[in-house]
């Protein structure tokens, strides 16, 4: 039995990982945990301006909207997998909040995942240096196998190979 943690964020590269998972035959009894991570920026508190309540309201509204979006994303992923034939798999979903790099690894370890699947953003070196790469951090630090799925780039028209 496999325990696969599929980390998604709704991006095209994340969709590629979902599609890759959905197209494969998995052993009967395998378990899938679909996770997505909410990583909201911290809003500065400016007590001298009397804005604590205003900023708290904004934070709560953003958190509520992000959680609703995350649950919807997980629902879409589950539907895609079931449509692809993943009926012999037990699927659960979980919304996490904080640093994606750390929380994906923590969840995989707590859940005893045998495989983590993530999509890879096609960042250039300068973007990777600025934003960091979640898939790279997961691959380097995971205590189980990791599969990084890259989306296929469409062939350019009029270019011969």
C-alpha positions in Angstrom: 0.0 0.0 0.0 1.3 3.4 -0.9 0.7 6.7 1.0 1.0 9.5 -1.5 0.9 13.2 -0.4 0.0 15.4 -3.4 0.7 19.1 -2.8 -1.3 21.5 -4.9 -1.6 25.2 -5.3 -3.9 25.6 -8.3 -1.1 26.6 -10.7 -0.6 25.0 -14.1 2.4 23.0 -12.8 0.2 21.8 -9.9 -2.5 20.7 -12.4 0.2 18.8 -14.2 1.0 16.9 -11.0 -2.7 16.1 -10.5 -3.1 14.9 -14.1 0.0 12.7 -13.7 -1.4 11.2 -10.5 -4.8 10.7 -12.1 -3.5 8.9 -15.2 -1.5 6.3 -13.3 -2.7 2.9 -11.9 -2.0 2.9 -8.2 -2.1 -0.3 -6.0 -5.5 -1.1 -4.5 -5.7 0.2 -1.0 -3.4 3.2 -1.6 -4.1 6.3 0.3 -3.9 9.8 -1.1 -3.7 13.0 0.9 -4.2 16.2 -1.1 -2.8 19.2 0.7 -2.7 22.9 -0.1 -1.0 25.5 1.9 -2.3 29.0 2.6 0.6 31.4 3.0 -0.9 34.8 3.6 1.3 37.8 4.2 1.3 39.3 7.7 -0.3 42.7 7.9 1.6 45.2 10.0 0.0 46.4 13.1 0.0 50.1 13.5 -1.4 50.8 17.0 -0.6 54.5 16.9 -3.0 54.9 14.0 -5.9 53.0 15.7 -6.1 50.5 12.9 -5.9 47.3 14.9 -9.5 46.4 14.3 -9.4 47.3 10.7 -6.4 45.2 10.0 -7.8 42.3 12.0 -11.0 42.4 10.0 -8.9 42.4 6.7 -6.8 39.5 8.0 -9.9 37.5 8.9 -11.6 38.2 5.6 -8.5 37.2 3.7 -8.1 34.0 5.8 -11.8 33.1 5.2 -11.5 33.6 1.5 -8.2 31.7 1.2 -9.7 28.7 3.2 -12.8 28.7 0.9 -10.6 28.8 -2.2 -8.3 26.0 -0.7 -11.3 23.7 0.0 -12.6 24.3 -3.5 -9.2 23.5 -5.0 -9.0 20.3 -3.0 -12.5 19.4 -4.2 -11.5 20.0 -7.8 -8.4 17.8 -7.4 -10.4 15.0 -5.9 -13.0 15.2 -8.7 -10.2 15.1 -11.3 -8.7 12.0 -9.7 -12.0 10.2 -9.4 -12.7 11.0 -13.0 -9.4 9.5 -13.9 -10.3 6.2 -12.3 -8.9 6.6 -8.8 -11.8 4.7 -7.2 -9.7 2.1 -5.4 -7.8 4.9 -3.5 -8.8 6.4 -0.2 -8.6 10.2 -0.6 -8.4 12.8 2.1 -7.7 16.5 1.8 -6.2 19.0 4.2 -5.7 22.8 4.2 -2.5 23.9 6.0 -1.5 27.4 6.9 2.0 28.8 6.9 5.2 28.1 5.0 4.6 25.6 2.2 8.2 24.3 2.3 8.0 23.4 5.9 4.4 22.3 6.1 4.5 19.9 3.2 7.5 18.2 4.7 5.9 18.1 8.2 2.6 16.7 6.9 4.4 14.0 4.9 6.3 12.9 7.9 3.3 13.0 10.3 1.2 11.1 7.8 3.9 8.6 7.0 3.9 9.3 3.3 5.8 7.0 1.1 5.8 9.5 -1.8 5.3 13.2 -2.2 4.2 14.5 -5.5 4.6 18.2 -6.4 4.5 20.3 -9.5 7.5 22.4 -10.4 7.2 26.1 -11.4 9.4 27.0 -14.3 11.2 29.7 -12.6 14.3 31.2 -14.1 17.4 31.2 -11.8 16.8 34.8 -10.7 13.2 34.1 -9.8 14.2 30.9 -7.9 16.7 32.8 -5.9 14.2 35.4 -4.9 11.1 33.2 -4.3 12.8 29.9 -3.5 11.6 26.6 -4.8 9.1 24.6 -2.8 9.7 21.5 -5.0 13.4 21.8 -4.5 13.2 22.2 -0.8 10.8 19.2 -0.5 13.1 17.1 -2.7 16.2 17.9 -0.7 14.6 17.6 2.8 12.0 14.9 2.5 12.4 11.6 4.4 10.5 9.7 1.6 10.6 9.6 -2.1 9.6 12.8 -4.0 8.4 13.1 -7.6 8.6 16.5 -9.1 6.2 16.8 -12.1 7.0 19.3 -14.8 4.3 20.5 -17.2 4.9 19.9 -20.8 5.5 23.0 -22.7 3.6 23.3 -26.0 5.8 23.0 -29.1 6.3 26.3 -30.9 4.6 26.6 -34.2 6.6 26.9 -37.3 9.8 25.6 -35.6 11.2 22.3 -36.9 13.2 20.0 -34.7 
